């Protein structure tokens, strides 16, 4: 093969944005001449037919557009990319059996999923990751995450998932651990319609007793029928701009139209939204999904495609969470609680995509709707040993509704004029999160001998604050994101191309948290509800049937309100202007150089919304970060032999604080069972990234890779736990540590074994072995005299000695030393018939710094899953049957603090084993 032909071929494989993003099958099998020429290509693998290529070629869309590769048999983007990346095709995703993309990504080397869909790359938190959809950014409906939680993306809408671990200048600079790019389905190769149903359950939940509350009749489908709308009097208060202290407590006969605190309070605790109910025999989970695609040939070289999908998933989960708080050396418990939680989660999704292929050009218009709701009911019981001689016994009931919604529309145009390629991308996305009527009602047994009610659980609504207070909260979050980007690539000469591009990203978020405490104006010794039996925890209502809101006190008591939140509403914004230049050069047949630099100018602001009250709120700390960066990145790839490929990469990237980490509102996360409070003094993190990698390809499908990486982090953002005065006083917050180092190694094996020589049943079978292991080690650098900044250090400067929050040599939050995945499967090469064993392991990792206590540790350990799929025929209809068993050995969720032999459980609960059966029909 001539040098010119080889350079031209390699140029096709180094797209304007580093890899082949659409690999189209040849119109016909190779001719003898082509086969002879390709046989001399050391990158070429096994011969693939057109049909095989159509099945295996991944559909990928990233900034810079698509490229068509023809005349080559080796179409592996992981091998031919100028960067380090992993690609999950539709077949790979199906092999995992996961229903959402976060679960499928958990099998990728160096990735781990923490909590609800937060993907960590190489032990770095999700703040150091970047999630894109068709190359465009997405806003997050989750307050604790800058990256949209990937568990809300069902696998049915995803054509491929790409993880790039080395930085290239075409991507945004917030690229600490890597980028995750999801590509939705566009123009289908043929018309199709799929419909699927599944049912599942787990040993801790399904057909067991659980908790719930009525809510509304539409809760099963993830929607509310209006029962949770903001009450009329509360809305009137919000619109007035007044403070509660400006309102009279009681109804006034002389001014009957005047809004009162009592009228608002009467609407805050409706029985159908705050009454805990026991539900016996919780139902099984169910899901249903329909996906269809249509391809229309408009001319010889123009094809129009439509892809649509819609689905619903309803799941239940029981947890019995142990939450303890120890003293400084963990020799004694200050608090000891068990919280029984029943979560009902409903995910509704729909996607409508239009695609147009004309010649070498592509247009993709994608519209996505995802709605994720969580209906949670909780009953907490335990003892606070710091109150009273024998401690106070507590029973706390919580009912809450969290709805998250994402609406996204994006238009991508990829134009290919041979040497010139133009990529245009624009998108608008909006996320909403509402949590209305988040009611927390506390009952206390004081165990005081001098109290007539000391032996009874009582709901106190007077000023006896050490017994705890009951609250009702209304949270609302809205985020809008506008994005526009242009990339132009030009082949300057054979083996040399240049790409330049620019983007504008405008994100605006408004969040509010209005939390209220009803107060009873009564004798402090007279509890509101009187004595209650120790095992009786009734629903609470401040209004008796027949009571009149105006004209009489409620339930015989004078009720006032207190607004708990000091800073109830914030506005946040992030504007980023960016431009970059990138060069790809092939100086020899075996060396490829990809180098570029990106310039980003960003303004990030968070400020209290002063428009909600007529009088300003004082003592708020705003954030105003104006930073600009030059972010270089380069990768050199050397094809040392026909089978061995070596890479070296270096780059500089950043990580900005998330909005929620900056906002001084208190926020409760139902998944981690924690309360969070932001820090307005946070600053950007800067990262230096180095990597070396060796890739050995036995064939086009079988490979072994070994990599080493190093990262230097300046000002990494770490979470820590601290005590706040008051009842139930633990909060999690954030601060910049001075510096940290992270280094490690990865090994990845993919190996297939054909069994055709075995004959009979095994003649069309193959064994597929996928295994990967990541070792990483991190260490904080904290020296005497280093400073950090947090409101704990004072609201003027926030200055704190860094060693008050961080320990020198401690690992980064979220980083596991060991991550491993093993997938062992047998599958048929001619039909759908697969059985896969999946093992996942993650070692202990810090989830929060301890602040004068040991760190909070999570121990994920081993999980073992079995997934199977097979074609069956039922009543003449061809179906696909899937069977799954997850967490077969019942690995529990373990979060704890430990000092020597002393240990307290921070957030520990049993998980159980889950089972699923599904049917899919293809038309």
C-alpha positions in Angstrom: 0.0 0.0 0.0 1.4 3.4 -1.0 2.3 6.0 1.6 -0.2 8.4 0.0 -3.0 5.9 0.2 -2.1 5.0 3.8 -2.1 8.7 4.9 -5.4 9.3 3.2 -6.9 6.2 4.8 -5.6 7.2 8.2 -6.9 10.8 7.7 -10.3 9.4 7.2 -10.0 7.7 10.6 -8.9 10.8 12.4 -12.0 12.9 12.0 -12.2 16.6 12.7 -13.0 15.6 16.2 -10.6 12.7 16.8 -12.5 9.5 15.7 -14.8 8.0 13.1 -18.3 8.8 14.3 -20.4 7.0 11.7 -19.1 3.9 10.1 -21.1 3.0 7.1 -21.0 -0.4 5.5 -19.6 -0.8 2.0 -22.1 -1.1 -0.8 -20.6 -4.5 -1.8 -18.1 -7.0 -0.4 -14.5 -6.2 -1.3 -13.2 -7.0 -4.7 -10.2 -9.3 -5.0 -8.0 -6.3 -5.6 -9.4 -4.5 -2.6 -9.0 -7.6 -0.5 -5.4 -7.9 -1.6 -4.7 -4.2 -0.8 -6.4 -4.5 2.5 -4.5 -7.6 3.4 -1.4 -5.5 3.4 -2.9 -3.1 5.9 -1.6 -3.9 9.4 -4.6 -2.1 10.9 -7.1 -4.3 9.0 -8.8 -7.0 10.9 -11.1 -9.8 10.0 -13.1 -9.4 6.8 -16.7 -8.2 7.5 -19.6 -8.5 5.2 -21.9 -5.5 4.6 -24.5 -7.1 6.9 -22.0 -7.6 9.7 -20.8 -4.0 9.4 -24.3 -2.6 9.6 -24.8 -4.5 12.8 -21.5 -3.7 14.4 -20.7 -0.1 13.3 -21.5 2.2 16.2 -23.5 5.4 15.5 -21.7 8.2 17.3 -22.3 12.0 17.1 -19.9 14.4 18.8 -18.7 18.0 18.2 -17.2 18.2 14.8 -19.6 16.0 12.8 -19.7 12.6 11.2 -17.4 11.0 8.7 -17.9 8.1 6.4 -15.2 5.4 6.2 -15.1 3.1 3.3 -12.6 0.6 1.9 -11.3 -0.5 5.3 -12.1 -3.6 7.2 -10.9 -2.5 10.6 -13.6 -0.2 11.9 -12.9 -0.3 15.6 -13.1 3.4 16.8 -11.4 2.5 20.1 -8.3 1.5 18.1 -8.4 4.1 15.4 -9.1 7.1 17.5 -6.4 9.6 18.3 -7.7 9.6 21.9 -8.3 7.0 24.6 -11.9 6.0 24.6 -14.4 3.2 25.1 -17.5 2.8 23.0 -20.6 0.8 24.1 -22.7 -0.1 21.1 -26.3 -1.2 21.2 -25.1 -4.8 21.3 -22.8 -4.1 24.2 -25.5 -2.3 26.1 -28.0 -5.1 25.5 -25.4 -7.7 26.7 -25.4 -6.0 30.2 -29.2 -6.3 30.4 -29.3 -2.9 32.1 -32.5 -0.8 31.7 -30.7 2.6 32.0 -27.4 3.8 30.6 -25.8 4.4 34.0 -25.9 0.7 34.8 -24.4 -0.2 31.4 -21.5 2.4 32.0 -20.7 0.8 35.3 -19.1 -2.0 33.3 -16.6 0.3 31.5 -13.0 0.3 32.7 -12.3 2.9 35.4 -16.0 3.9 35.8 -18.2 3.5 38.8 -21.8 4.6 39.5 -22.4 6.3 42.8 -25.8 6.9 44.2 -28.6 7.5 41.7 -26.9 7.6 38.3 -23.8 9.6 39.2 -20.8 8.3 37.1 -17.3 8.6 38.5 -14.4 8.3 36.1 -11.2 7.0 37.6 -12.3 7.8 41.1 -13.0 11.5 40.4 -16.5 12.7 41.5 -19.1 13.6 38.9 -18.1 17.3 39.1 -15.0 16.2 37.2 -17.0 14.4 34.5 -18.8 15.8 31.5 -22.0 14.4 30.0 -23.2 15.2 26.5 -26.1 14.2 24.3 -25.2 14.1 20.6 -22.2 16.3 21.5 -24.3 19.0 23.3 -24.4 19.6 27.0 -27.4 18.9 29.2 -28.6 20.7 32.3 -29.1 18.6 35.4 -32.5 18.3 37.1 -30.7 17.1 40.2 -29.6 19.8 42.7 -26.6 17.9 43.8 -25.2 17.1 40.4 -23.9 19.3 37.6 -24.0 16.3 35.3 -27.5 15.0 34.5 -28.0 11.7 36.3 -27.5 9.0 33.7 -30.0 6.6 35.3 -32.8 8.7 33.8 -31.7 7.7 30.2 -33.3 4.4 29.2 -31.1 2.2 27.0 -33.9 2.1 24.4 -33.1 5.7 23.3 -29.4 5.3 23.1 -27.6 4.1 20.0 -24.1 4.3 21.5 -22.3 5.6 24.6 -18.8 6.9 24.3 -16.4 7.5 27.2 -13.2 9.5 26.3 -10.6 9.6 29.0 -8.0 11.8 27.4 -8.7 15.5 26.8 -9.0 17.0 23.3 -9.6 20.7 22.7 -12.9 20.2 20.9 -14.5 19.3 24.2 -15.4 21.7 27.0 -12.7 22.3 29.5 -14.6 20.8 32.4 -13.0 17.5 31.7 -11.2 16.2 34.8 -11.9 12.5 34.6 -13.5 12.2 31.1 -16.4 12.9 28.9 -19.5 10.6 28.4 -21.2 11.2 25.1 -24.6 9.6 24.4 -25.8 9.3 20.8 -29.5 8.9 20.2 -30.9 6.9 17.3 -31.3 8.8 14.0 -31.9 7.4 10.5 -32.6 3.6 10.9 -31.2 1.2 8.4 -34.6 -0.4 8.0 -38.2 0.2 9.2 -38.9 -1.4 12.6 -41.2 -1.4 15.6 -40.3 -2.9 18.9 -42.6 -3.2 22.0 -41.4 -4.6 25.3 -42.7 -5.3 28.7 -40.9 -6.4 31.9 -41.7 -7.2 35.5 -39.2 -7.3 38.4 -38.9 -7.3 42.1 -36.4 -7.7 45.0 -36.3 -9.7 48.1 -36.4 -6.7 50.4 -39.4 -5.1 48.8 -41.7 -7.1 46.5 -44.8 -8.5 48.2 -43.4 -7.2 51.6 -45.0 -4.5 53.8 -44.1 -1.0 53.0 -45.1 2.6 53.7 -47.0 5.0 51.5 -49.4 7.9 51.5 -52.3 8.7 49.3 -51.0 11.6 47.3 -53.1 11.5 44.1 -54.7 9.0 41.8 -52.1 9.7 39.1 -49.1 8.9 41.2 -48.7 5.5 39.6 -47.8 7.2 36.3 -45.5 9.8 37.8 -47.9 12.7 37.6 -49.9 14.7 40.1 -53.6 15.6 39.5 -53.2 19.0 41.2 -53.4 17.9 44.8 -49.8 19.1 45.3 -50.3 22.5 43.8 -49.2 25.3 46.1 -52.2 26.2 48.4 -54.1 29.4 47.6 -53.1 31.2 50.8 -49.5 30.2 50.6 -49.4 31.4 47.0 -51.0 34.7 48.0 -48.2 35.1 50.6 -45.5 34.3 48.0 -47.0 36.9 45.6 -47.3 39.6 48.3 -43.5 40.1 48.9 -44.3 40.3 52.7 -42.6 38.4 55.4 -44.5 36.2 57.8 -43.9 38.8 60.6 -45.8 41.3 58.5 -49.0 39.2 58.7 -51.4 39.0 61.6 -51.6 35.6 63.3 -55.4 35.4 63.5 -58.4 36.3 61.5 -59.6 39.9 62.0 -63.3 40.7 61.9 -62.6 44.2 61.0 -60.6 43.1 58.0 -61.9 39.7 56.9 -60.0 39.7 53.6 -56.6 40.1 55.2 -54.2 37.2 54.9 -53.2 35.6 58.2 -50.6 33.1 59.3 -53.3 30.9 60.6 -55.0 30.7 57.2 -51.7 29.6 55.6 -51.0 27.0 58.3 -54.4 25.4 57.9 -53.5 24.4 54.3 -50.0 23.2 54.9 -50.7 19.7 56.2 -53.5 18.1 54.1 -54.4 14.7 55.3 -53.9 13.0 51.9 -50.3 14.3 51.7 -49.0 13.8 55.2 -50.7 10.7 56.5 -48.4 7.7 56.6 -50.1 4.4 55.6 -48.9 0.9 55.8 -49.3 -0.9 52.5 -49.1 -4.7 52.7 -47.6 -6.7 49.9 -46.0 -4.0 47.8 -46.5 -4.7 44.1 -43.9 -5.9 41.6 -42.1 -3.4 39.4 -43.2 -3.0 35.8 -41.9 -1.3 32.7 -43.2 -0.9 29.1 -41.5 0.6 26.1 -42.3 1.1 22.5 -39.7 2.1 19.9 -40.2 2.6 16.1 -38.1 3.7 13.2 -39.0 4.6 9.6 -36.6 5.2 6.7 -37.8 6.9 3.5 -35.6 7.1 0.4 -36.3 10.5 -1.1 -33.8 10.1 -3.9 -30.8 8.0 -4.8 -28.6 9.8 -2.3 -31.2 11.3 0.1 -32.8 9.3 3.0 -35.2 10.7 5.6 -35.6 8.9 8.9 -37.9 9.1 11.9 -37.2 7.4 15.2 -39.7 7.6 18.1 -39.8 5.9 21.5 -41.9 6.1 24.6 -41.7 4.2 27.8 -42.6 4.0 31.5 -40.9 2.3 34.4 -42.5 2.0 37.9 -40.3 0.6 40.7 -40.6 0.1 44.5 -37.8 -0.1 47.0 -37.7 -0.7 50.7 -34.8 0.4 52.9 -34.2 0.1 56.6 -31.5 2.7 57.1 -29.3 2.8 60.2 -28.0 6.3 60.9 -25.8 6.9 63.9 -23.8 9.9 65.2 -20.9 9.2 67.4 -18.8 11.4 69.7 -15.3 12.6 68.6 -13.6 9.3 69.2 -16.7 7.1 68.4 -16.6 5.6 71.9 -20.3 6.5 72.4 -23.3 7.3 70.3 -24.9 10.7 70.4 -27.7 9.7 68.1 -29.0 6.3 67.0 -31.8 6.1 64.4 -33.4 3.5 62.1 -35.4 4.9 59.2 -37.7 2.6 57.3 -38.1 4.0 53.8 -40.4 3.0 50.9 -39.6 4.7 47.6 -41.9 4.6 44.6 -40.0 5.8 41.5 -41.6 6.4 38.1 -39.6 7.2 35.0 -41.5 8.3 31.9 -39.6 9.0 28.7 -40.3 9.9 25.1 -38.0 10.8 22.2 -38.8 11.9 18.7 -35.9 12.2 16.3 -35.7 13.2 12.6 -32.7 12.6 10.5 -31.7 13.4 6.9 -28.8 11.9 5.1 -28.0 13.5 1.7 -24.8 12.5 0.0 -22.1 12.7 2.7 -24.1 15.2 4.8 -26.3 14.6 7.8 -28.9 16.6 9.7 -30.2 15.4 13.0 -33.1 16.9 15.0 -33.6 15.3 18.4 -36.4 16.0 20.9 -36.2 14.3 24.2 -38.6 14.3 27.2 -37.7 12.6 30.5 -39.8 12.8 33.7 -38.5 11.1 36.8 -40.6 11.2 40.0 -39.9 9.8 43.5 -42.7 9.4 46.0 -41.1 8.6 49.3 -42.6 7.7 52.7 -40.3 7.4 55.8 -40.7 6.5 59.4 -37.7 7.1 61.6 -37.3 5.9 65.2 -34.4 6.2 67.6 -32.8 8.0 70.5 -30.9 11.3 70.8 -28.6 10.7 73.8 -27.5 14.3 74.1 -30.9 15.5 75.3 -32.1 14.8 78.8 -30.7 12.4 81.4 -31.7 9.3 79.5 -31.9 10.8 76.1 -35.0 11.6 74.1 -36.7 9.0 72.0 -37.8 10.2 68.6 -40.3 9.1 66.0 -40.1 11.2 62.8 -42.5 10.7 59.8 -41.8 12.1 56.4 -43.8 12.2 53.2 -42.3 13.8 50.1 -42.7 14.0 46.4 -39.8 14.8 44.1 -40.4 15.4 40.4 -37.6 16.0 37.9 -38.3 16.8 34.3 -36.0 17.3 31.3 -37.1 18.7 28.0 -34.4 19.0 25.3 -34.3 19.9 21.6 -31.2 20.0 19.6 -30.3 20.4 15.9 -27.0 19.0 14.5 -25.8 19.5 11.0 -22.7 17.7 9.8 -21.5 18.7 6.3 -18.8 16.9 4.5 -17.2 18.5 1.4 -14.2 16.1 1.2 -11.3 18.2 2.4 -13.7 20.7 4.1 -16.0 19.6 6.9 -18.4 21.9 8.8 -20.3 21.0 11.9 -23.1 23.1 13.3 -24.8 22.4 16.6 -27.5 24.2 18.5 -29.7 23.2 21.4 -32.1 24.3 24.1 -32.8 22.3 27.2 -34.8 23.0 30.3 -34.9 21.1 33.6 -37.5 21.4 36.4 -37.4 20.0 39.8 -40.3 20.4 42.2 -40.7 19.0 45.7 -44.0 20.3 47.2 -45.4 19.4 50.6 -42.2 17.8 51.9 -43.6 17.2 55.3 -41.5 16.3 58.3 -43.5 15.7 61.5 -41.6 14.8 64.7 -42.8 13.1 67.8 -40.7 13.1 70.9 -40.7 11.1 74.1 -38.7 13.1 76.6 -38.4 10.3 79.3 -38.6 13.2 81.8 -40.0 12.2 85.2 -41.1 15.7 85.9 -43.3 15.9 82.8 -46.8 14.4 82.7 -46.2 13.4 79.1 -42.6 12.2 79.6 -43.5 8.6 78.8 -45.5 9.4 75.7 -44.6 10.3 72.1 -45.9 13.8 71.6 -45.8 16.2 68.6 -44.6 19.5 70.1 -45.5 22.6 68.3 -44.6 25.1 71.0 -41.2 26.8 71.6 -39.6 23.8 73.4 -37.0 23.6 70.7 -34.9 20.8 72.2 -37.7 18.4 71.4 -37.4 19.1 67.7 -39.7 20.8 65.4 -42.0 19.8 62.5 -41.7 21.4 59.1 -43.3 21.6 55.7 -41.1 22.6 52.7 -41.8 23.6 49.1 -38.8 23.3 46.8 -38.6 24.5 43.2 -35.8 24.5 40.7 -35.7 25.6 37.1 -32.7 25.6 34.8 -32.5 26.7 31.2 -29.5 26.0 28.9 -28.8 27.5 25.5 -25.9 26.2 23.4 -24.5 27.0 20.0 -21.3 25.7 18.5 -19.5 25.6 15.1 -16.6 23.5 14.1 -14.7 23.7 10.8 -12.1 21.2 9.7 -9.9 21.5 6.6 -7.3 19.1 5.1 -4.3 21.4 4.6 -2.2 18.6 3.0 -2.0 14.9 2.9 -1.6 13.8 6.5 -2.3 17.2 8.0 -5.7 18.7 8.9 -6.7 21.6 11.0 -9.9 22.1 13.0 -11.1 25.4 14.6 -14.3 25.9 16.5 -16.2 28.1 18.9 -19.1 27.6 21.3 -21.3 29.7 23.5 -23.0 28.2 26.5 -25.6 30.1 28.7 -27.0 28.3 31.7 -29.4 30.0 34.2 -30.9 28.4 37.3 -33.5 29.7 39.8 -33.9 27.6 42.9 -36.1 28.2 46.0 -36.7 26.3 49.2 -39.5 27.7 51.4 -39.7 25.8 54.6 -42.2 26.5 57.4 -42.7 25.5 61.0 -46.2 25.7 62.4 -46.1 27.0 66.0 -48.8 26.8 68.7 -49.3 29.8 70.9 -50.1 27.9 74.1 -48.7 27.1 77.5 -45.2 25.5 77.0 -46.2 22.6 79.3 -49.2 21.8 77.3 -48.3 19.8 74.2 -50.7 20.1 71.3 -51.9 16.6 70.9 -51.9 15.3 74.5 -50.6 11.9 75.4 -50.2 9.3 72.7 -49.6 5.6 73.1 -45.9 4.7 72.7 -46.7 2.6 69.6 -49.2 5.0 68.2 -48.0 7.6 65.7 -51.1 9.1 64.2 -51.4 11.4 61.2 -51.3 15.1 62.1 -53.9 17.7 61.0 -54.1 21.2 62.4 -57.7 21.5 61.3 -60.5 19.3 62.5 -63.4 18.5 60.2 -65.9 21.3 60.3 -63.4 23.9 61.6 -63.7 27.3 59.9 -60.4 28.8 58.7 -61.4 32.4 59.3 -63.4 33.2 62.3 -62.0 30.6 64.7 -58.7 29.3 65.9 -57.6 26.1 64.3 -58.2 22.9 66.3 -58.7 25.0 69.3 -55.3 26.6 69.3 -53.8 29.8 68.0 -51.4 28.9 65.2 -48.5 31.0 63.9 -45.8 30.2 61.3 -42.1 30.6 61.2 -40.1 30.4 57.9 -37.1 28.3 58.6 -34.9 29.1 55.6 -32.7 32.2 56.1 -31.9 32.4 52.3 -35.0 31.0 50.6 -34.3 31.7 46.9 -31.2 32.0 44.7 -30.4 32.8 41.1 -27.4 31.3 39.5 -25.8 31.6 36.0 -22.9 30.3 34.0 -21.8 31.8 30.7 -18.9 30.3 28.8 -17.4 31.7 25.7 -14.9 29.3 24.1 -12.7 28.9 21.0 -10.2 26.3 20.0 -7.7 25.1 17.4 -6.7 21.6 16.8 -4.1 19.9 14.5 -3.9 16.3 13.5 -0.7 15.4 11.8 0.7 12.1 10.4 4.5 12.8 10.1 5.1 9.1 9.3 3.1 6.0 8.5 3.1 4.9 12.1 2.8 8.1 14.1 -0.2 10.3 14.6 -0.1 13.6 16.6 -3.3 15.2 17.8 -2.7 18.6 19.6 -4.8 21.6 20.3 -5.5 24.4 22.7 -8.9 25.7 24.0 -9.6 29.1 25.4 -12.5 29.5 27.8 -13.8 32.7 29.4 -16.4 31.9 32.0 -18.6 33.9 34.4 -20.3 32.0 37.2 -22.6 33.8 39.6 -24.8 32.8 42.5 -26.7 35.4 44.4 -29.7 35.6 46.7 -33.0 36.5 44.9 -33.9 39.8 46.6 -37.2 40.1 44.7 -39.1 37.6 46.8 -39.4 40.0 49.7 -40.2 43.7 49.7 -37.3 44.3 52.1 -33.8 43.0 51.4 -32.3 39.9 53.1 -29.0 40.7 54.8 -25.9 38.6 55.5 -26.0 36.7 52.3 -22.7 35.8 50.6 -22.7 36.1 46.8 -20.4 34.2 44.4 -18.9 35.8 41.4 -16.2 33.8 39.6 -14.7 35.4 36.5 -12.0 33.1 35.2 -10.4 32.5 31.8 -8.1 29.6 30.9 -5.9 28.4 28.1 -6.3 24.6 28.1 -3.8 22.7 26.0 -4.1 19.0 25.2 -2.2 16.6 23.0 -1.9 12.9 22.3 0.8 11.0 20.3 -0.1 7.6 19.0 2.6 5.3 17.7 1.8 2.0 15.8 4.9 0.2 17.0 4.0 -3.1 15.3 1.1 -4.5 13.3 -0.6 -5.4 16.6 0.9 -3.0 19.2 -0.1 0.6 19.6 1.3 3.0 22.1 -0.1 6.4 23.3 1.1 9.3 25.3 -1.2 12.1 26.3 -1.0 15.3 28.4 -3.5 18.1 29.0 -4.7 20.8 31.3 -8.4 20.9 32.3 -10.7 22.5 35.0 -13.6 21.7 37.2 -16.0 24.3 38.2 -18.1 24.2 41.4 -21.7 23.1 40.9 -24.5 25.5 41.5 -25.8 23.5 44.5 -22.3 23.5 46.1 -22.4 27.3 46.1 -25.9 27.9 47.4 -26.4 28.4 51.1 -29.8 26.7 51.2 -30.2 23.5 53.3 -31.2 20.6 51.0 -32.2 17.0 51.9 -31.2 14.3 49.5 -33.5 11.3 49.8 -31.1 8.9 48.3 -28.0 9.5 50.5 -30.2 10.3 53.5 -28.2 13.5 54.1 -28.8 17.2 54.4 -26.5 19.5 52.4 -25.6 23.2 52.6 -23.5 25.0 50.0 -20.4 27.2 50.3 -20.3 30.5 48.4 -16.5 30.7 48.8 -15.7 27.8 46.5 -13.4 28.3 43.6 -12.5 26.4 40.4 -10.3 23.3 40.4 -7.4 23.1 37.9 -6.0 19.7 36.7 -2.9 18.5 35.0 -3.5 15.2 33.3 -0.8 12.7 32.0 -1.3 9.3 30.5 0.6 6.5 28.8 -1.1 3.4 27.2 -0.2 0.3 25.4 -2.8 -1.5 23.3 -2.2 -5.0 21.9 -4.6 -6.3 19.3 -4.6 -10.0 18.7 -7.4 -9.6 16.1 -9.9 -6.8 15.4 -12.1 -8.1 18.3 -9.5 -9.4 20.7 -7.3 -7.0 22.6 -5.3 -6.3 25.7 -4.6 -2.8 26.9 -2.5 -1.5 29.8 -2.4 2.2 30.9 -0.9 4.4 33.5 -2.2 7.8 34.5 -1.4 10.7 36.8 -3.4 13.8 37.7 -2.4 16.9 39.7 -5.4 18.8 41.2 -5.2 22.3 42.6 -8.1 23.3 44.8 -10.1 20.1 44.6 -13.6 20.4 46.0 -14.3 17.9 48.8 -17.4 17.3 50.9 -17.3 17.1 54.7 -19.7 16.6 57.5 -20.1 19.0 60.4 -22.5 19.6 63.3 -24.9 22.5 63.4 -26.6 23.5 66.6 -30.2 22.3 66.9 -32.1 19.0 66.7 -30.9 16.6 64.0 -27.8 18.7 63.4 -25.5 16.9 60.9 -24.9 18.8 57.6 -22.8 18.0 54.6 -21.0 20.9 53.0 -18.1 21.6 50.6 -14.7 23.3 50.6 -11.6 23.5 48.5 -8.6 21.4 49.7 -5.2 22.9 48.8 -4.1 20.2 46.4 -4.2 16.5 45.6 -2.5 13.9 43.5 -4.2 10.9 41.8 -2.3 8.2 39.9 -3.1 4.7 38.8 -3.1 1.9 36.2 -5.7 0.2 34.1 -5.8 -3.2 32.4 -8.5 -4.2 29.9 -9.1 -7.5 28.2 -11.5 -8.4 25.5 -11.3 -12.0 24.1 -13.7 -14.1 22.1 -13.5 -17.9 21.6 -15.3 -19.5 18.7 -16.9 -22.9 19.5 -17.7 -23.9 15.9 -15.3 -26.8 16.1 -17.3 -28.3 18.9 -20.2 -28.9 16.5 -23.8 -29.6 17.3 -25.3 -27.0 19.7 -22.0 -25.1 20.0 -21.4 -24.8 16.2 -22.8 -21.2 16.1 -21.7 -20.2 19.6 -18.8 -18.2 20.9 -17.5 -17.3 24.4 -16.9 -13.7 25.1 -14.6 -12.7 28.0 -14.5 -9.0 29.0 -12.4 -8.1 32.0 -11.0 -4.8 33.3 -9.3 -3.6 36.5 -8.3 -0.2 37.6 -6.0 0.6 40.4 -5.8 4.2 41.6 -4.4 6.0 44.5 -5.0 9.6 45.6 -3.6 11.8 48.3 -4.5 15.3 49.6 -1.7 17.7 50.2 -2.3 19.9 53.2 0.6 21.8 54.8 0.8 24.1 57.9 -0.4 27.5 56.9 -2.6 26.4 54.0 -6.0 28.1 54.0 -9.5 27.2 52.9 -12.7 29.2 52.9 -16.1 28.4 54.3 -18.8 30.4 56.2 -17.7 28.4 59.3 -14.6 30.6 59.3 -16.8 33.8 59.4 -19.2 35.4 57.0 -16.8 38.2 56.1 -13.7 36.3 54.9 -14.6 32.6 55.5 -10.9 32.0 56.3 -10.1 28.6 57.9 -6.9 26.7 58.4 -7.1 23.9 55.8 -6.0 21.2 58.4 -9.2 21.9 60.3 -11.2 20.2 57.4 -8.6 18.1 55.6 -5.9 15.6 56.6 -2.7 15.5 54.7 -2.4 12.2 52.8 -6.1 11.4 52.9 -7.7 10.0 49.7 -10.0 12.1 47.5 -13.7 11.8 48.2 -15.3 9.2 45.9 -12.1 7.4 44.9 -11.8 3.6 45.2 -8.4 2.1 45.1 -9.7 -0.9 43.2 -12.4 -1.2 40.5 -12.9 -4.4 38.6 -15.4 -5.9 36.2 -15.7 -9.4 34.7 -18.2 -10.4 32.1 -18.2 -14.0 31.0 -20.8 -14.9 28.4 -21.7 -17.4 25.8 -23.8 -16.2 22.8 -25.0 -17.3 19.4 -23.5 -15.6 16.4 -26.6 -16.2 14.2 -29.5 -15.4 16.5 -30.3 -13.7 19.8 -29.2 -16.2 22.4 -27.0 -15.0 25.2 -26.1 -15.9 28.8 -23.7 -13.5 30.6 -22.3 -13.6 34.1 -21.3 -10.1 35.4 -19.1 -9.4 38.4 -18.4 -5.9 39.7 -16.1 -4.8 42.5 -15.3 -1.5 44.0 -13.2 -1.1 47.2 -13.8 1.3 50.0 -14.0 5.0 49.3 -14.5 8.2 51.2 -17.9 9.8 50.7 -17.5 12.7 53.2 -14.7 14.2 55.3 -15.3 13.8 59.0 -14.4 17.3 60.4 -12.9 16.4 63.8 -14.1 12.8 63.3 -13.1 9.9 61.1 -14.1 10.1 57.5 -17.4 8.6 56.3 -16.6 5.5 54.3 -18.6 3.5 51.8 -17.7 -0.1 51.1 -19.4 -1.2 47.8 -17.7 -4.6 47.6 -18.7 -7.4 45.1 -21.9 -7.7 43.2 -22.8 -10.7 41.0 -25.4 -10.6 38.3 -26.7 -13.1 35.7 -28.3 -11.8 32.4 -29.8 -14.0 29.7 -31.6 -13.3 26.4 -33.1 -15.7 23.8 -35.4 -15.8 20.9 -38.7 -17.7 21.4 -41.9 -18.2 19.5 -45.3 -17.7 21.1 -48.5 -18.3 19.1 -46.5 -17.8 15.9 -45.1 -14.5 17.1 -41.3 -14.1 17.3 -40.3 -12.7 20.7 -37.2 -12.0 22.7 -37.2 -13.3 26.3 -34.9 -11.7 28.9 -34.1 -13.0 32.4 -32.0 -11.2 35.0 -30.9 -11.8 38.5 -29.0 -8.9 40.2 -27.0 -8.8 43.4 -27.3 -12.5 43.8 -25.3 -12.7 46.9 -27.2 -9.8 48.5 -24.4 -7.2 48.9 -25.7 -4.5 51.3 -25.1 -0.8 51.2 -22.5 0.1 53.8 -21.5 3.6 54.9 -19.8 4.1 58.3 -17.2 5.8 60.4 -14.5 3.8 62.1 -11.7 4.5 64.5 -9.8 1.5 65.6 -12.5 -1.0 66.8 -15.1 1.7 67.2 -17.6 1.9 64.4 -20.8 3.8 63.8 -23.2 3.2 60.9 -23.8 6.4 58.9 -26.1 5.3 56.1 -26.3 1.5 56.1 -29.1 -0.7 54.8 -29.8 -4.1 53.2 -30.2 -4.2 49.5 -31.4 -7.7 48.6 -31.5 -9.7 45.4 -33.6 -8.6 42.4 -35.1 -10.6 39.6 -36.5 -9.5 36.3 -38.3 -11.1 33.3 -39.1 -9.3 30.1 -40.6 -9.9 26.6 -39.8 -7.9 23.5 -41.5 -8.2 20.2 -39.9 -7.0 17.0 -42.0 -6.1 13.9 
